[in-house]
Structures are given as structure tokens and as C-alpha cells.
Amino acid sequence: MAFIYYVTQIQFDFGAVQLLKQECERIGITRPLVVTDPGVKAAGVLQKALDALPGLTVAVFDQTPSNPTEAAVRAAVQAYRTGRCDGLIAVGGGSAIDCAKGVAIAATHEGPLTHYATIEGGSPRITDKAAPLIAVPTTSGTGSEVARGAIIIVDDHRKLGFHSWNIVPKAAICDPDLTLGLPPMLTAATGMDAIAHCMETFMSAAFNPPADGIGLDGLERGWSHIERATRNGSDREARLNLMSASMQGAMAFQKGLGCVHSLSHSLGGIDPRLHHGTLNAMFLPAVVRFNAQAESVRKDRRLERMARAMGLPSAEAIPDGIKEMNARLGLPKGLAAMGVQRDWFDKIIDNALADHCHKTNPRIASREDYREMLDASM
């Protein structure tokens, strides 16, 4: 049976960050902990959020790493408790938002964070006691501001997913103004993350027509604007559409993702320095080729429909089209250029097979399938 659920309240416009206090009042947050990272603080974006919260007692945790960790969640929980906070505001990319989701769980639930991981059977253990969260994205990539999941590297170095409707942000404030200063390479990498979400969820075999429509439209917006946003960070129309593609990809991926993310989650846990969106861009061509043989993909002509949205001549042109886009954006040519070693393959495959995205790929991958995808992505 299909379960289709869209619940996040979204404020989407240039200048929307000014509605932050209004959303706190609507939700009942009076003493927020703002979770962010050093880059967002240095860029002055944190201050814009703080300026939009006059009269509130605000605590700040600004040490979210580029891939959120269980250790960072613990440190933020300490700040939450010290500040006697009653809610969270995440200001940043997917890392800050996912870290804040980890805090929403850990600050209100007993036991180690891994107890609540999806592959540990933890989703039903996350209750409505989770701290309320407002998400203010500053990149256009993960779409975590409208998603029920968080990805966190736990103490044993696994990169695990945490999924519950109880950690969906109570409000998402999507202000493209906050992305205008994003550097070109980060724009490209996060934008390819959004595109990967739209493509993978559209290929997933699960029945969710609204997600298909949202994802396909998001793909068209993201694909047609990512180069413009990367080349000219002040292009407001491109920033608006790329932020929408990011939001739409995450609205759609409640349907499920697949091998791109199984591999990216696994490899990102092995080497946290590797950017998730860049990894997705590296794996997409090989996974699209693998998925082309899936019965559901062929029956519904999903690759042909994606090709039309991307302005490509045929389904067969998609893998090379992605590689050409990566090159135009200045992204690495493959995993080897990112420092990935072939002797990592067995561990990458072990973790990919255990990842929560593995089973929602339209074609279930074997160990050898994953090895071939890794080889092709080097």
C-alpha cells in the first residue's frame, strides 16, 4: 500500500528569513537553539537569522562539521540543555539541518543515538516528544528542510539514516537570498545533490504519482538552472529555481532513493571529507545505466521522460549528459580524482548493502553490481 504524506509548512520567497520570529511564535518556540556551522557564521548569514529574532532568548551552536557526527549532536544537546531551550532553528545546509534533527531526538529521548537509526529498527522509537525544529536552508541541495530523515555519522563511523515524521521541520523558510553568496563549487556540488534526488526518486519503483510529478518538475528546474547559478552566483532567477529543485527533490524522495545514495552514504562514512553531493554526481551515470534494465523503469519509460526534462535527445544520452554537466561545472572527473582507493571497495559495498536506500532502488544490486558501479565511477 502506498503511503503519501506532505506536511511541512513552507515560506518560500526572497526575504523570507524575516518571517523567522513569526514562525517561532506560531510553533511556540520561545528559547531556540540555533544550529549552524562556521562557514555560515563567517558569511554573515547566521547574523541575518539572529537579527530576525528580536526579543527572543537565543543560544547558538556553530560547530556543525561538514558531515554531521554523533559527537557534534552531543555537543549541541549540551548547549540546548544549558540554554534551557524549547526548540531548534537550523541555519545552514543539510549538515546543520541534519545535526539539528539529531539534537531534536537526542535532547528528548533516552539512550544512544544509534538506538534510533532506521537500520537498527529505530524509527518507531522516535516519538512526538522530539524537539520542534524550524529549518532555514542556505544551500540548494539536500532539501532536508522538508524531509523526514537525517544522515549522521555515528561513533562507530557508520553513516546512518534517521527517519521519522516527528523530526520533519515544523516550518521551512526557503529564502534564495541566503544562497547568493554560495561559492561556485559548493553551488555545483549541492545542486547536483538536488538533481540526484529528483532523478533517483523518479526511478524508484514505489507507487507515488505526486512524488513523480514533483521530482520530474524539480529535475527540469535544477538541470536548466544549475550552470547559471554556478557561473553567476547573483543570478536571482537561477538561485530561486535551484532552491525549488532542492526542496522538490526532498518532497519527492519520501518515495525512496537508491544505489546512488547507498554508495554515497557508505563512502561518506568511510571518508567524511568527501562531499555528499559531489559523490552523488560521480555515481549517477553508472546507476542510471544499471537502472535502465529495471522492469518498472522500462515499463513506465522513466528514462525517456527524464531525458525530455533534461533537454537530452534520448534516454541513452543521460549518463554521458551527466558526465558532461559535471565537467562544465568543474566537478571531479571521477572517484579517483577525489582520492578514493580501489582497496576500499569491499568496505564500501558492505555498507551500501546495509544502507536504507539499497532496497528502494528499482533493481536490487548485488555485490558484483556495486563493484561494477564503483569501477565505472572511478
C-alpha positions in Angstrom: 0.0 0.0 0.0 1.3 3.5 -0.9 1.6 6.0 2.0 1.7 9.6 0.8 2.2 12.4 3.3 3.1 16.0 2.8 3.1 18.0 6.0 5.8 20.8 6.1 4.7 24.4 6.1 7.0 26.3 3.7 7.7 30.0 3.4 9.4 30.5 0.1 10.5 33.9 -1.2 13.3 36.4 -1.3 13.5 37.9 2.2 11.5 35.0 3.8 14.0 34.8 6.7 12.3 37.9 8.1 9.4 35.6 9.0 11.5 33.6 11.4 10.2 35.1 14.6 6.6 34.8 13.3 7.2 31.1 12.7 8.7 30.7 16.2 5.6 32.3 17.7 3.3 30.1 15.6 5.0 26.9 16.7 5.6 28.0 20.4 9.3 28.3 20.4 10.5 30.9 22.9 14.1 29.9 23.6 15.6 28.5 20.4 19.0 26.9 19.9 20.3 28.0 16.5 22.3 25.2 15.0 24.7 26.3 12.3 28.3 25.9 11.1 31.5 28.1 11.0 31.1 28.9 7.3 27.5 30.2 7.6 28.6 32.3 10.6 31.6 33.7 8.7 29.5 34.6 5.7 27.2 36.7 7.8 24.1 34.5 7.2 23.8 33.5 10.9 23.6 37.1 11.8 20.7 37.7 9.4 18.8 34.9 11.1 19.6 36.3 14.6 18.5 39.8 13.5 15.1 38.3 12.6 14.6 37.1 16.2 14.3 40.3 18.2 13.2 39.8 21.8 13.9 36.1 22.0 16.5 34.4 24.2 18.7 32.6 21.7 21.5 30.1 22.2 23.9 29.3 19.3 25.8 26.1 18.4 28.0 27.0 15.4 30.3 24.0 15.2 28.5 21.6 12.9 31.1 19.7 10.8 30.7 19.3 7.1 29.3 15.8 7.7 27.3 15.9 11.0 28.5 13.5 13.6 27.1 12.0 16.8 29.8 13.9 18.7 28.5 17.2 17.3 25.0 16.2 18.2 26.1 15.6 21.8 27.8 19.0 22.0 24.7 20.7 20.6 22.5 18.8 23.1 24.6 20.2 25.9 24.1 23.8 24.5 20.4 23.1 24.2 20.2 22.0 27.9 22.4 24.7 29.2 20.3 27.3 27.4 17.1 25.7 28.7 15.9 25.7 25.1 12.5 24.7 23.9 13.1 24.3 20.2 15.6 24.4 17.4 16.4 26.6 14.4 18.8 25.1 11.8 20.5 27.7 9.7 22.8 26.1 7.0 23.0 23.3 4.5 22.0 19.7 5.0 24.7 19.2 7.6 23.3 21.8 10.0 19.7 20.7 9.4 20.5 17.1 10.0 22.6 17.9 13.0 19.6 19.8 14.4 17.4 16.8 13.7 19.8 14.6 15.7 19.5 17.1 18.6 15.7 17.0 18.3 15.9 13.3 19.0 18.8 13.1 21.5 17.7 16.0 23.7 14.3 14.4 24.3 14.9 10.7 24.1 16.9 8.3 26.3 19.7 6.1 25.2 22.4 6.3 22.5 21.6 8.0 19.2 22.2 4.7 17.3 19.1 3.3 19.1 17.0 5.5 16.8 18.7 4.7 13.5 16.5 3.4 10.7 18.5 0.2 10.0 18.6 -0.5 13.8 14.8 -0.5 13.8 14.8 2.9 15.5 12.2 4.8 13.5 9.2 3.8 15.7 11.2 4.8 18.8 11.3 8.5 17.7 8.2 9.9 19.4 6.3 13.2 19.2 8.5 14.3 22.2 11.1 15.3 19.6 12.0 19.0 19.9 10.3 21.3 17.4 12.5 22.4 14.6 12.5 25.3 12.0 14.8 24.8 9.1 16.4 27.7 7.2 18.5 26.3 4.3 21.4 28.2 3.0 22.3 25.8 0.2 20.2 24.3 -2.6 21.0 20.6 -2.3 19.8 18.2 0.4 16.2 19.5 0.8 16.4 18.4 4.4 14.2 21.3 5.4 11.1 19.4 4.1 12.3 15.8 4.7 11.7 13.3 7.5 15.2 12.0 7.5 18.7 12.9 8.8 22.1 11.4 7.9 24.6 11.3 10.7 28.0 9.7 11.2 27.7 7.8 14.5 30.6 7.0 16.8 31.4 3.7 15.1 31.9 5.6 11.8 28.8 4.3 10.1 26.9 7.0 8.2 23.3 6.2 9.3 19.8 7.4 8.4 17.3 8.5 11.0 13.7 8.7 9.7 10.5 9.8 11.4 7.6 12.1 10.7 8.3 13.5 14.2 11.5 15.2 13.0 10.1 16.8 9.9 10.7 20.6 10.5 7.6 22.4 11.7 8.4 25.1 9.2 10.8 25.5 6.3 11.9 29.1 5.5 13.4 29.0 2.0 15.0 32.3 1.2 17.0 32.3 -2.1 18.7 35.5 -0.9 20.7 33.4 1.6 22.3 31.4 -1.2 23.5 34.3 -3.3 27.0 34.2 -1.8 27.5 30.5 -2.1 30.8 29.7 -3.8 30.7 28.2 -7.3 32.0 24.7 -6.4 29.6 24.4 -3.5 26.7 25.6 -5.7 27.6 22.9 -8.2 28.0 20.1 -5.7 24.9 20.9 -3.8 22.9 21.5 -7.0 23.9 18.0 -8.3 22.7 16.6 -4.9 19.3 18.1 -5.6 19.3 16.7 -9.2 20.3 13.3 -7.9 17.4 13.3 -5.5 14.9 14.2 -8.3 16.3 11.5 -10.6 16.7 8.7 -8.1 13.2 9.1 -6.6 11.7 9.3 -10.1 13.4 6.0 -11.0 12.3 4.3 -7.8 9.6 1.6 -8.3 7.4 2.7 -5.4 3.9 3.9 -6.3 3.6 7.7 -5.6 2.4 9.7 -8.6 2.6 13.1 -6.7 6.3 12.4 -5.9 6.9 11.5 -9.5 5.4 14.8 -10.7 7.2 16.9 -8.1 10.5 15.1 -8.8 10.3 15.5 -12.6 9.5 19.2 -12.4 12.3 19.6 -9.9 14.7 17.9 -12.3 13.8 20.2 -15.1 14.3 23.3 -12.9 17.6 22.1 -11.4 19.1 20.9 -14.7 18.2 24.1 -16.6 19.5 26.5 -13.9 22.5 24.8 -12.2 25.0 26.2 -14.7 23.7 29.7 -14.5 23.7 29.6 -10.6 27.3 28.2 -10.6 28.6 30.8 -13.1 26.8 33.8 -11.7 26.0 33.4 -8.0 23.9 36.6 -8.1 21.5 35.3 -10.7 18.3 35.5 -8.7 16.1 33.5 -11.1 18.7 30.7 -11.2 19.0 30.7 -7.4 15.2 30.6 -7.0 14.8 27.7 -9.3 17.7 25.7 -7.8 16.4 26.2 -4.3 13.0 25.0 -5.6 14.6 21.9 -7.2 16.3 21.1 -3.9 13.0 21.4 -1.9 11.1 19.4 -4.5 13.7 16.6 -4.6 13.3 16.1 -0.9 9.5 16.4 -1.0 9.6 13.6 -3.6 12.2 11.3 -2.0 9.8 10.1 0.6 9.1 7.6 -2.2 12.6 6.2 -1.8 16.1 6.7 -3.3 18.5 4.0 -4.5 22.1 2.9 -5.3 23.5 6.4 -5.8 22.7 7.2 -2.2 23.6 3.7 -0.8 27.1 4.2 -2.3 27.4 7.9 -1.3 26.3 7.2 2.3 28.7 4.4 2.6 31.7 6.2 1.1 31.0 9.4 3.0 31.1 7.3 6.2 34.5 5.9 5.3 36.0 9.3 4.4 33.9 12.1 5.8 35.9 14.7 3.9 34.2 13.7 0.7 31.3 15.9 -0.2 28.0 14.1 -0.5 26.6 16.0 -3.5 29.9 15.5 -5.4 29.7 11.8 -4.7 26.2 11.6 -6.0 27.3 13.3 -9.2 30.1 10.7 -9.6 27.7 7.8 -9.1 24.7 8.9 -11.1 25.9 7.9 -14.6 26.7 4.3 -13.6 23.5 3.9 -11.6 21.3 5.2 -14.4 22.9 2.7 -16.7 22.3 -0.1 -14.2 18.6 1.0 -13.6 17.9 1.1 -17.4 17.3 -2.6 -17.2 14.8 -2.4 -14.4 11.3 -3.6 -15.4 9.5 -0.7 -13.8 11.8 1.9 -15.4 11.4 0.4 -18.8 7.6 -0.2 -18.5 7.0 3.5 -17.5 9.6 4.9 -19.9 11.1 6.7 -17.0 14.5 7.4 -18.6 12.8 8.8 -21.7 10.7 11.1 -19.5 13.8 12.3 -17.6 15.7 12.9 -20.9 12.9 15.2 -22.0 13.0 17.1 -18.7 16.8 17.5 -19.2 16.6 18.6 -22.8 18.6 15.5 -23.9 17.9 13.6 -27.2 17.3 10.2 -25.7 17.4 8.0 -22.6 20.7 6.6 -23.7 22.2 10.1 -23.6 21.6 10.6 -19.9 24.8 9.1 -18.4 27.1 11.0 -20.8 25.0 14.1 -20.3 25.6 13.9 -16.6 29.3 13.5 -17.1 29.4 16.4 -19.5 27.4 18.5 -17.0 29.9 17.6 -14.2 32.8 18.7 -16.4 31.1 22.0 -17.3 30.5 22.6 -13.6 34.2 21.9 -12.7 33.4 18.9 -10.6 36.0 15.9 -10.5 36.2 13.5 -13.4 35.6 10.5 -11.1 36.2 9.0 -7.7 39.9 8.5 -8.3 40.3 12.3 -8.6 38.7 12.6 -5.2 41.3 10.2 -3.6 39.1 7.1 -3.5 41.2 3.9 -3.5 40.1 0.5 -5.0 41.1 -1.3 -1.9 38.2 0.5 -0.2 35.7 -1.3 -2.4 34.8 -4.2 -0.2 34.0 -1.9 2.8 32.0 0.5 0.6 30.0 -2.4 -0.8 29.4 -3.9 2.7 27.9 -0.7 4.0 26.0 0.0 0.7 24.2 -3.3 1.0 23.2 -2.4 4.6 22.1 1.2 3.7 18.4 2.1 4.0 18.4 3.2 0.3 19.6 -0.1 -1.0 16.2 -1.8 -1.1 14.3 1.1 -2.8 16.4 1.1 -5.9 14.2 -0.1 -8.8 16.7 -3.0 -9.4 18.3 -4.7 -6.4 22.1 -4.6 -6.7 24.4 -7.5 -5.8 27.9 -7.2 -4.5 29.2 -7.6 -8.1 26.8 -5.0 -9.4 28.0 -2.5 -6.8 31.6 -3.4 -7.7 30.9 -2.7 -11.4 29.3 0.7 -10.5 32.3 1.6 -8.4 34.7 0.7 -11.2 32.7 2.7 -13.7 32.7 5.7 -11.4 36.4 5.8 -10.8 
